[in-house]
Amino acid sequence: MKGAVPMNKDTLLYIECSPRKKRSVSKKIAEIFLQAYQKKHPESLIHKIDIWDLKLPEYDETTVDAKFKIMSGSEFSMEEKSRWQAVEAVFDDFHNAGKYLFSIPMWNFSIPYKLKHYIDVITQPGMTFRTTPGGYEGLLSGRKAAVIYASGGRYDSAPLNAYDMQTAYMELWLKFIGIESVSSIHAAPLTWSPAEKDEAIENAMREAASLAEKF
Ligand SMILES: Cc1cc2nc3c(=O)[nH]c(=O)nc-3n(C[C@H](O)[C@H](O)[C@H](O)COP(=O)(O)O)c2cc1C
């Protein structure tokens, strides 16, 4: 089953994932990106989702049963149908965009649980992927994503790179749903020293403005 809303390639969906509205570094970098992007693409529509304000359907037994019924082609009960409609509504909003911007804080070496909940809701067979005899096929091809990560530490070289489950997970998931064109910006390290923090933010702001120009 596919969402009813078609892709609008001129819509950029911004998914904001930090609950820190005043002090968030990932949000601050995303705002630089969006300013530069809007200047370059005045015709483009920017739609924002604050992952902390979103009312997501619970991913409980009823929803999981509905998911497996989709996969096996079985009939829905009324309750499963209504739960599935809530899932489709969240997916439709995601599907409508041609470009995605995520701003994501690192939490315990991974992504915040609210983003994982969102991903669990929209990662559905027939919506974001389908199974094939050899594995999987992502259904959101032709789209692109930019991801801004913020972390206290810095994880771009060994041995600490093994701790970064955030970048690895997002890159894998985006590829899994068919989004091959993915650009990343890391604002890091933000807690090691004030000088390194300032430099990290400055570099990330510069990268964000430059990436938005060609996005
Ligand atoms: C709940 C929580 C868990 C965190 N876990 C990590 C972590 O595992 N590794 C790390 O480098 N920083 C960690 N941090 C620090 C944040 O990644 C850092 O403060 C970053 O600036 C958050 O992004 P934001 O400013 O956009 O909210 C954590 C912060 C919080 C609040």
The ligand as an ORCA input file, in Angstrom:
! r2SCAN-3c Opt
* xyz 0 1
  C      20.705     12.590     26.403
  C      22.025     13.020     25.805
  C      22.927     12.056     25.398
  C      24.133     12.421     24.809
  N      24.991     11.456     24.367
  C      26.134     11.798     23.744
  C      26.997     10.802     23.228
  O      26.767      9.607     23.314
  N      28.146     11.206     22.612
  C      28.458     12.526     22.454
  O      29.490     12.823     21.866
  N      27.629     13.494     22.925
  C      26.489     13.166     23.555
  N      25.636     14.142     24.025
  C      25.990     15.547     23.771
  C      25.220     16.099     22.568
  O      25.420     15.312     21.418
  C      25.618     17.534     22.295
  O      25.266     18.297     23.418
  C      24.992     18.144     21.056
  O      25.239     19.505     21.057
  C      23.511     17.941     21.021
  O      22.949     18.564     19.878
  P      22.000     19.843     20.042
  O      22.899     20.947     20.548
  O      21.490     20.116     18.674
  O      20.923     19.493     21.012
  C      24.448     13.801     24.640
  C      23.539     14.771     25.093
  C      22.345     14.390     25.653
  C      21.368     15.454     26.099
*
